[in-house]
Amino acid sequence: MTAYDLRCWRLSQKPMTRRLLRRHLLAIVAPLASIACDREEPLRVSIDVSPEGLVFSASPCKGGPPQIVHEIGVYEGAAKQTTCELALVVPPARPPAVARWAYGSHHAGYARQGGCVPLEVGRDYQANAENGVHSFGFQRFRMRQGGSVELLKPNSCD
C-alpha cells in the first residue's frame, strides 16, 4: 500500500469512526437523559394558615408527603420582586431538612433573603419551591382580609 493509498484509507475511515462514536455516545447518553428527565416532576406548593402565620410546603403533583426543599420563597407581582426567600447555603454545612417553612422564619443551614415584610391584603404573590433534583413548583395567591389566602390559577400542577 502506497503512502497515498494509506492517507486515502485513513480519510475514508474517519467518517465511519465518527458515526460509530456518535452512535455509542447516544446509546450511553439517552438512558441517562431519560433518568434525569424522570426526576423533573413538578411540585405542588401548598399554603396553610396556622398560628405561626403562612406555612409553605412542596409535595409531588401526583401526591405524597412534603419534600425537603433547597429553596422556597415568596415573590410579589408580575415582576417577581423577592419578598422573602429561604435558600440552602452552598456548600451545605448540614443536610437540607426544611419540608415546611413558616413565612419569614430562619432555619439552620439556610440563608434568608429579602425583607420578609408582612404580606399586604389584596396584593398578588407567588410562592416558588425547588427540591434540588430539578423539580420546581409554584403557586400564585392573593392575601385576603383576616389573614386568609385565595389560591390563583395557574399553578405548577395545572
Buried (B, 14 or more C-beta within 10 A) or exposed (E): EEEEEEEEEEEEEEEEEEEEEEEEEEEEEEEEEEEEEEEEBBBBBBBEEEEEBBBBBBBBBEEEEBBBBBBBBBBBEEEEEEBBBBBBEEEEEEEBEBBBBBBBBEBEEBEBBBEBEEBEEEEBBBBBBBBEEEBBBBBBBBBEEEEEBEEEEEBBBE
